C-alpha cells in the first residue's frame, strides 16, 4: 500500500468564497458527518471551514444575525494546511506537527499540482494511518518469511559447501605436505618441493577462510555452542602467539605480551578463545607496517572482570569506519601495508565469540596512529580471583582462609608428601587422593569449590619448577567434571 495521500482524501464539493453563511449552515445540517469544507476560488484553495468552529460562531448571542448574510470568507480559516496528494504519510504527519497542529481538529486540504481535489479530516487520516500500518506489517511479515527462507537456503548451501570444498581441500593440503616433506622419496627437482610448499600454504589459507565463513554462518543461525573447561590464560595466549609470530617476523614487527604477576585461569571454550586471539592478532599484523609494534596486555578492571587489550601501531581507521569493520564482510579499504585481503570476518567473528562468553569487544582507532581492541570477559569466567585470595595467587599456602583449609578432608601436607616413583620434586598425586580432595570441596563449598581447589593446587604446585602444575590440572579436571554433572 502506497504512503501517498490519495486514499485518505475525501472528494467533497468545495464552497465558493461568496457562499453565504446561512447556506453553509444548511449544508452542515444536511450532512452531519462532514467535519470540514474547503473554500476554493477558481480551483485554488483559499481557506477551510470547520464544522465545530462555524457552528460555535453562529450560536453566539448575535452570531446568527451577524453572519447569516455574510460570505463564508468572514468565518473560514484563511491559512489552512494544504498538502499535495503525492506527499508521503510521514511527511504529512511531520508537517502537521511542525506547521499546523490545529489541522488534526480542523482538517486539511489536498491538492494535485495546486488544484483542489478534496479534504482530509482527522477520521480519514486515522483510518488511512491504520490501513497503512496494516499494509506495512504485512510487507514486513512477507519480507521476514523471505529472509528466513533465504537464511535456511544459505545454511544448507554452506553445509553442502563445507563438505564439497573442505574434503578435496584437505586432500590437497595433505598430499602437498607429503610432497613437500618428500615422505616417499626425493621429488627429483627442488622446484617441485617449493611448489608443494606454496600449494600447502595457499590451501591452508583457503581452508581458514572457509572455516571463518562457516563459523559466522553458525553464529548467525544460533547453532554454535561453547565447550567450557578450565584453562590457564597464558597457555591460550602462548598458542595464539605461536600461530601469528611467523607472519609478524616477516614484517619485523615487535610482539610483546604483558601479563600480571599471577596468571588467572578461566572457565571458557579454549578453542574459541584461541580463535578470538588469533583473529585479533592476525588483524593487527595485517594492518601494521613493517617495523611496527603489537602488544597484548592483561588487566583486571574495577568490577572484577578481565580485560585483554591488543594494541598496534598500524594504519588505523577513522572513528566512523569502526562500525563498518565490525559488520560481517565489512572492509574499510586497502592500504599498502596490508599483506593480504581477508574476508572481513575476523573482527566480527571475534566480537560474536566474545559475546557468546558473556563479554564484549570494543574498538578504538585513529587513522595513521593504530588500533586498540579491548576484549572484556565477565568475572564469572574467572576461576582464580586475586580479590578473593591474593596470597594464594602468589603461591603462598599460608595465606589460605582458615575456613577453606579446615574444609579440606585431606590436609595439604598429606598431598604434598605423596610423591610417586618419579621423585626429584615431581608431583605424582594418586587419583584417589585427588577424588577425595575434590569431593570434600564440593561438599563444603558448593559453587565456590572450584576456586578453592584451584587456588590450593596452584599453591602446592609452586615448588621452583613447573612440574607441580600436574596437581592443578588433575584437580581442575575432576572438580570441573563434578560441577558440570
N, C-alpha and C positions, 0 to 999 in steps of 0.2 A: 504493500500500500504506500502510495506516494505521500510525502510530508507536505505537499503543496496545499493551498488553502481552498481549492475549488470545492472540495467535498464538505466544507463547513459553511459555505456561502448560501444564504437564503435569498433567492431571486425575488425579493419583494418589490412591488411597483414603487418608484420613488415619488416624492412630493415636489410639486413646483414651489419655488420660493414665494410665489404670490398667493398660494393657497391660504384661505382664511382659517383662523384657529378653530372656529366653530366646525368647519369641515374636517379638520384634523381630529377634533374631539369625536365626531361621528365615526371616523374610520377606526379609531382606537376602541370605541364602544362596539362597533360591528365585528371587530376581530380581537377578542380578548386575549388571544395567545401571542399577539405581536408585541414585542418589547420596544422596538425602535424602528424608525423610518429614516431613510436618507433624504436629504433635500438636495435636489440636483437641478442645475441650470445648464441647459444645452449639453447634456451627457457628462457634465463635470460636477462632481460632488462638492457642495459648499458648506454643508452642515449636517447635523444629525439631531433627531428629536427622540428623546427618551420618554417612554410612557409615564413612568413614575414622576419625573420632574415636571412634565407637561401638566398632568392632572393635579399635582400639588399646586402649581401656579394658578390654574383655573379655579381651584377650590378655595382660594384665598377670598376674604370677605368681599373685595372689589375685583377679584380676578376675572370673573366671567364678563362683567360689563366692560372691563378694561381691555380685554384681549379678544373678545369674540369676533370683532370685525377687522382686527389687525391681521396682517400676513404672518405666516409662521416664522418669518425671518426674526421676529422680535423674541421668540422663545427658543429657537434652535441653538444648539452648541455650534458656534462658528469656527471652532478649531477641533474638529473630530479627528480620531486616529484613522488614517487612510492607508490601506496596505494593498499591495499588488497580489493578484491571485497566484502568481508563481513563487511567492516567498515561502520559505520553509516554516513549519510549525515552530521550531525552536527560535527562529528569527522573530516571529510574531510575539512569542512569549517574552523574549528579551525587550522588544520594543514596548510592549505593554508595561513592563516593569520600569523601564528607564524613561519612557516618554509620556505615557498616558495611563497611569494605574486606574483612572476612572473608567476606562474602556471596558473593564471587567463588569461594570454595572450598566453603563450606557450602551455598550456595543461599539462596533466599528464598521467602517465602510470598506468594501472590497472592490477594487478596480482591475481592469486589464488594459495595459498601455494608457492609463489615465482615464479611461471611460468606465462609468459606473456599471457594475454587473450585479450587485447585491449587498446584503448586510450580514455581518457576523454578530451573533448575540452570545451572551455568556453560556446559554444552554447548548447552542450549536458548537461552540468552542469546546465545551466539556465533552460532548458526545464524540466529536471528532478526535479529541485527545485520547479518549478511551479506546476508540477503534484503532487509532494509530498505534497505541501501546500493545493492543492485542496482535496487530499485524507484525510489529517488531518482535514480539515474543515468539510468534510462530516462525519468523525468519531465523531467529537465534536458535530455536529448537531444531530447525532443519539443518542449520549450519553445524550445530553441536553433533547431530547424528552423523553428518557427513565427515566431520573431523574425527569422530570416534571410529567410523569405518576406515578412514584413511590411516588412523593410528594402528588399527588391527592389521590392516594390509601391510603397513610399514614393518610392524613387528614380525609378521610372518615372512616378509621379504628378507629382513635382517637375519632371521633364524635360518632361512634357506641359504643365504649368502654366507653365513657363518660356516656352514658345512661345505658349501661349494668352493669357497675361497680358502678357508683355513686348511682343509685336508690336503689339497695339492701344494699349498704354500709350505706347510710343514714338511712335505716330502722334498720340495726344492731346497729348503733350508738344511734338512738332514743330509741329502745327497751332496750338496755343495760343501758341507763340512767334512764329509768323508773324503772328497777330492782334495780339499784344502789341506787336510792333515795327512793325505797320502796313506790312508789306512791299509789299502790293498797293494801298495807298492808305488814307486815313483810315477808321477804324472807324465814324465817324459819331456816336459817343457815348463820352465818357470812361469811362463805367461798363463798357462792353464791354472796354476795354483793361485796366481794373482786374480784371474777372472773368477775363480771359485770363491775367493775371499770377498770380492765385490758382490757376487750373487748372494752370498750368505748374509752380508751386512744389509744389502738392499731388501732381501726377503725378511730379515728381522725387523727392519724399519716399517715395511708394509704391514707385517703382522701386528706390530704395535699400533699402527693407525687403525687397522680393522678392529682390534680389541677395544680401542677408545670409543669408536662409533657404537659398537655393540654394548659397551658398558653404559654409555649415555642413553641409549635406547631402553635398556633395562631400568635405569633410574627413572626415566620419564614414565615408564609403564608401571612403576612401583613394584617391580619384580626382583629387585636386588635386596639381599639380606646380609646382615653383618654376622660374622662368626667371631664372637668376642672371646678373648683369652687374655691372661695376664702376661704382659711383655715388658721388658726393660726398654725405656725410650731410647737410650744411647745405642742399643743394638739395632733398632729400626733405623735410626739416623745413619749409623755406620753403613748399613746395607744400601740405603738410598745414595749416600755419598759415593760409594764404590761404583754405582751404576752410572754416575754422570762425570766422574773425575777424568775419564779419558777424553771426553769432548771438551771439558774445561782446560785440560792440559794442551790440547791442540791450539787453543787460543791464548795460552799463557795467562789464564785467569787465576787470580789468587782466591782460593777457597778457605774459609775459616769457620770454625764451629765454636761457639761459646756456650759451655754447659755449666749448670750450677755445681756447687761443691758436692751435693748429694743428688744422684740421678733418680728421678721418680720412676715408678712402674705404673703402667696404665692397664685398665681393662678395656681393650679395643680389639678391632679386627686388624691384626698386624699387617696382613697383606694389603688391605685398603689404606692403612696409614702410610705404609711404604709407598704405595701408588700416589697418594697425595703429595708426599715429599718429593718424589721423583718428578712428578708433573711440574711442581713449582720450581724446583731446582733446574730442570731442563729448560723451562721458560726463561729463567734468569740467565742461563748460559747462552741461549739462543739470541737474546736481545742485549747481551753485554759485549762491547767491542773488545778486541784483543788487548791484553794487559789490564783488564778491568778487575773489579773485586766483587765477590759474593760472600755474604756472611749469613750464618744461621745461628740464632740466639734463642735460648730457652729462659723463660721467666715465669714466676708465679705472681699473678696480679692480686689486687686487694681482696676480691671476694673468694679467693682460693682456687679460681680457675687457672688453667695452664695456657700460656702463650708460647707459640712457636713463630718466630719472626724471621723472614728471609728477605734480605735487602741486597740490591745490586746497584752497580754504578753504570747501568746500561742506558739505552736511548730514552727510556721513559715514555710517557704519553701524557697528553693533555687531560685535565680532570674530566672533561666532557666525553672522553673516549673510554673511560673506565667501564661505564655501563655496557658499552658495545663489547668490550673484551670479556665481560662476564657472561655474555649470551652465547649459547651453543653455536659454533661455527663463526663466531664473531671475530673478525680480524681488523686491526686498526691501521693497517698499512705496512708496507715493506720498508726495509732500511738496509743500507749496505752492510751493517754489522751482523745481520741475521745469516746463519749458515744454512738454513733450510726452511721450507714452508711447511707448517704443520696443518692440522685440520681445524684449528681454532677451538679445540675441545679440552685442551689441557687445563686451563684455568676454570671454566665452568664445571668440568668433571671433578676437579679438586674441591670446589665450593660445594657441590652436591654431596660428595662423600663426607666432607666435614659436617655438613648439616645432618646427615644420617647419624652421625655420632652425637648429635645434640649440641654441636658447636656452631661457630660462624666464621666467615672469612672476610677480611676487609683489605682493600687495595688502596694504597696511597702512591701517587706518582706525579712527577714533574717532568715535562718534556726536556730532554737533554741532561737531566740530573739523576735519573734512575727510578727504580720502583721498589716499594716495600710492601710485602704481603704478610699480613698478620693473621694467623690461624689460632682460634681460641677453642679449647676443649673444656667442658664443664668439670667442676670439682668432683662430680660423681664418677668421672672416669679415672680419677687418681686413686691408686691403691695405697701408695705411701704418701702421707702428708706431713710436711715439716711442721705444720701448725699443731698437729696432734702430739708429735713426739720428736722434737728437734734433736734430742740426744741420740735416739736410735738411728736417725738419718746419718748421723756422724759415726755410726758403728759403735756406740758406747752402750754395752749391755746394762750398765749400772743406771742408765737414765730411764729404764722402763718403768711405767707406773706400777706401783705395788700391787694394785688390784689385778693388773694384767699378768704379772708374774705369778701371783697366787692362783690364778685361774688355770694355769697350765698343769696338767697331771704329771707331765714328765719334766723335771727341772732342766734348765738349760745346760747345767754342768753334766747331767747324765747323757744328754745328746752329744755334747762336745767330747765326752770321754770314750764314746764308742767309735773307734776307728777300725776300719777293715784292714785287710791284708795289704792294701796299697801303701800304708804308712806315709812317712815323710810329710806329715801335716795335711794329708789328703783326707777330706771328709767323705766317709762311706757309711752313712746312717742307714741301718736296716729299715726295710719297708714298714714293718710292724710298728716301729717307733714313730715313723712319720704319720702313720694312720692314727695312732694314739694321740699324737701331738695335735693333729687337725681335728679329731673328734672332740677332744676336750675343749678346744677353742670354740667350735661350733655350738657346743652345748652350753657354754657360759656367756658367750659374747654375741650370738646372733649375727646380724648383718655386718657388724664391725669385725668379725672374726678374721677375715682375710687380711685386714690391715695389721692387726696384732701379730698374726702368724708371719706375715712377710717382714714386718719390722724386726721381729726377733730373729728370724732366719738370716736376715741381712747382717744383723749384729754378730751372730755366731760365725757367719762366713768371712768376716774381716780378720784374717789371720796373717796378713802380709803377702798373701798370694791370691790368685783368682779362683783356685780350685774349690774354695768354700762355697762358691755360688751354686754348686750341685745341691746343697741343702735348700737353698732358696727356691731352685727350680722344682725340686720334689714337693716341697710344702705348697708352692704356688699351684702346681698341677692338682694335688689332692684336694686342697681347700676349694679351688675353683670348681672342680668337678662336683663336690658336695653342695656347694652353693647353687649350682645350676640344676641339681637333681630335684 
